[in-house]
């Protein structure tokens, strides 16, 4: 488990003695030298070839228990065995004499989706267990429209377990020209915050008045007209868009693993996050509840809006 650093790596001599140990669980390194020596004792050297990898979790060969899986590879130099490289990682459940994560090792009918969700919460998440790996396999795709460009930029900083496809301004600039011509409302294209009271990141309060907003909307109109005129004059789209206000509205499609979704909510739904991305989280939340209700129920009780360190 990466969360608990329950793994290690090492380099070993040709005979299996420890040469270099990684910085994590040292016991894993001492088990690997025993496994290598067992392999050398029980395997015909003529059958071991460059490129072979030995996968071992047998306690009688040196593994601490079945959950600790070792990958060991012989390294050859000029045709002779020179050293070994290996790693051991503790896997959450591999069966064995104990039934392990109840419901995932079964003989007959697999659990229903709701039962599987309850099992995940009880066996993997509850009580700060922190076994989030199983949540990396479920995927959801969301179609997000009309949010300001700043929200898309923040969302795209999430890269692990997340994929984005963003609407290109190069091929959708016609809507800005239509707004410049009065065929579309300017606020269909550009985003401005509502009139109201706000505070900066240091907590200093300020007002955004109707007069200020009207001035900003006029700037958006003039920028749209300038964009239209530049395209008409033959400027490239990527050149002309440089004069547009930053928060034009944008459309993107995003896919999350369930783990990445929770990570996103940890960072972006917290109460001091930017208002607009919190609105996005509020709109995403019902989809999580419908998709994985048991996980959502656990998350709402333990993590939602609490700004806890993301898993």
N, C-alpha and C positions, 0 to 999 in steps of 0.2 A: 504494500500500500504506500503510494507516494506520500499521502497525507501524514502517515506516521513514520516515514522513512524506513519502513520495514523491508529493506532490501540491501544488497551490497554487491560490489564488483571486485574482481581481483585478477592479478597475473600470477602464474605459478611456474616453477621450473619444470623441466621435462619429466622429472620424477614425481612431481606433484607437491613439492614444498612451496610454502607461501613466499612470494617475492615482493609483491606490492598489494596492499589492502586498501579498499575504498574507505571513505570517511563515515559510513553509516553503521549498520548493525554488524559488529566485528564477528559475532558468533557465526554468521553466515559464511564468512571467509574461511573460518576454521573447519566448517563442514565441507566446503568445496575441496580442500586438500585431501580429506579422507575419501571423498567420492572419486577424485582422480586416481588415487592409489588403488581403490577398489577396481576401477575400470582397467587400470594397467595390469592388475593381478588376475582379472577374470576374462580379459579380452586378448585374443591373439594379436600381437603387434602388427602382423602382416595384414590384418583386416582393418586396421585404422589408417584412414587416408586423409590427405590434406583436403579440407572443406567439410569434413564430418562434424556434426554437432551432437553431443550427447545430452538428452533431456532426462533428468533423474529427480524423482521425489520419493524414492524408496528409503525409509529409515534404516533398513538393514544394509544399505550401501553408504550411509553417512548423513542423509537428510535428517533434520531435527524432527520433522513430522511431515505428513503427506501434503500439507498446504504450502510447504516451502519447496518451490520448483527451481531446480538448478539447470542452467544451460551452460555447457562446457565445450570448448572448441580447441583441438590441438592446432598449434601453429608450427609450420615447417619452414626450415631454412636450408636451402641447397639439398632438399630431399630428405633431411633428417629432422626428427622431432626436436624442436628447440624450446618450446614453452607451451603453456596453456592459458587461455583467457576464459573467464567465467563470470556469471552473475546468478544470484539467487533472489527471487521475489516471493514474498508471502502472498498467496492468492486467497481470496475471501472464503471460498468453499469449493472443495473437491470431492465431497462425499466421504467415504471411509466408514469406520465402525459407528460413527455418530451420524444422525440424519442431517446435521448441519442446518442450513437455512431452510426451515420447514416449508414445504410447498414447491421448492425448486428441484428437489431430488424426490421423484415420485415413481410409483410402480403402475399406477392406473391413470385416473383422470387428472389432467393438469388443473391448477387453480383458475378460477374465473379472473377477469381483469380486476374486479373490485377486491377479490381475495388476494390477488398478487400485490395490489397496492397496499393492502393492510399488512401483508408480510414484509414488504419493503420498509414500511414505516417502523414496524415492530422490531425487525431483525437488523436493519441496516442504518436507520436514522435516529430513532428514539434514544433519549439518554445520551446525546452527543456521541453516538457511535462513529459517525462521520464516514461511513462506507458509501460514498457517492458513485463509485465506479459503475454500478448497475444502471444508474440513471443516464449514462452516456449513450445507451443503445436506442432509447425512444426518441423520436424526432417529430417536430411540428414545423409547419411552414405558415408564415403570416404575410399577408398582403397589406402593406402600410401606405396610405396615401394622404397627401395634403399637409404633411408635417413640414415645418421649416427646415432648411438646409442644416442648421446647427444641430438639430436633433439627429439627423442622419449621420453627421460627422461624429457625434458622441457615440451613437450606437455602433458605428463601424470600428471603434477602438476595441470592441469585443471580438476576438479572433479565434479562440479555442472552442471548438464545438459549435461554431456559428458560421454561416455562409450568407453573403449578401449579393444581391443583384440590384444595382441602382439605376434609375432612369437617367439617361444621358441628356444633358442640356443641349448637346449638339444636334439632337434629332427631335427635340420637343420645344424649340424656341418659338414656334408659331403661336403658342398660347400667349406669349409675352407681346408679340406683335398685335394680336387680337385685342389684348388689354389696352395697348397704346392707341388702338383705333376705336376704343369704346365698345367693342363687341363683347368683351368679358369684363366683369367687375375686377378692379385692381386687386382686391383682397382674395380673389380666386387664384391669383398668381403670387402675390407677396404676403408675407406674414408680418403683422405688427401686434404687439401685445395690447390687450384691452386697456382702456383708461382705468387707473386705479392707483392704489398705494403699494409700493414695493420696497425691498431692502436689498442692499448689495451683500457681497460675501462676508463683509465684516459686520453686518447687521445694521448699517446706517440706512435709515428710512428716507424715501423720496417719493414724490408724486409724479405720475405721468398723466398730464392733463389732456382734455379734448383738443385744446389749441395746439399742443405739441404733436399730438397724434395726427391732426389734420395737416400740419406742416410736413410730417414724415411721409404721409400718404401722397402729398404733392411731389415730394422728391422721388417716390417710387414711380409716379406717373411720368415724370420727366426722364427718368432713367429708362423706362420702357420705350418711350418715344425715341430716345437717342439710340437704343439698341435696334429698334426697327429701322431707323434711318441708316445706321451703319451697315446692316445687312443689305439694304437697298443699294447702298453705294459699293457693295461687293466685298465687304469685310468678311473674314471667316467667322463662323459661329463662336469658336473658342476665343477669338480676339474680342468680339463684340460683348460677350458675356462678362468680360472683366469690369465693365462699368455698372453692372447690376448690383442692387442691394444684396447683402450676404444672405438674408433669410428669405429667398424665394422658396416657394413650396415645392416639395419633391416627393417622388413616389419610389418606394423600394420594396423588394421582396426579401424576407429574411427567414432562414431556417435555423432552428435551435435544437440541440440535444436537450433533454429534460434537465440535465445538470447545468448546462450553459444558460438555460432559461432562468433557473433559480439564481445563478451567479449574477445575471443581468438585473434581476429584481433586487438583489441585495444592494447593488451599487446605485441603481437608477430610481428605485422607488422610495429610497430613504427621504425623510422629510426635508433635508437641506439640499437635495439635488435640484437641478434646474427645473423650473415649473413645467416647461413644455415636455420634457422627457418623462416627468412624473405623470403627466396626462397620458402619454403613450403607455406607460406601465399600467395605469388604471384601465385602459382599453384592452390591454393584453391579458389582464388578470382573469376575466371571465372565461377566456379560452383555456387557460391553465386549469381552472376549476372544472370545466367540461371535459377536458382531455385526461387529466390525472387527478380526480377529486380527492383521493386519499392523501396523495402527496401534497396537494394544495391545502387541505385541512391542517396537516402537520405544519406546513410552512407558515400558514396564517397565524397559528398559535405561537410559533417559536421564533420566526425570523422577519416576517413582513413589517416593513417600516422601522425596523430596529437598528439598521445600519451595522449589522454584525459583520465580522470578517468573512468574506465570501469563501465558500468551499472550493 
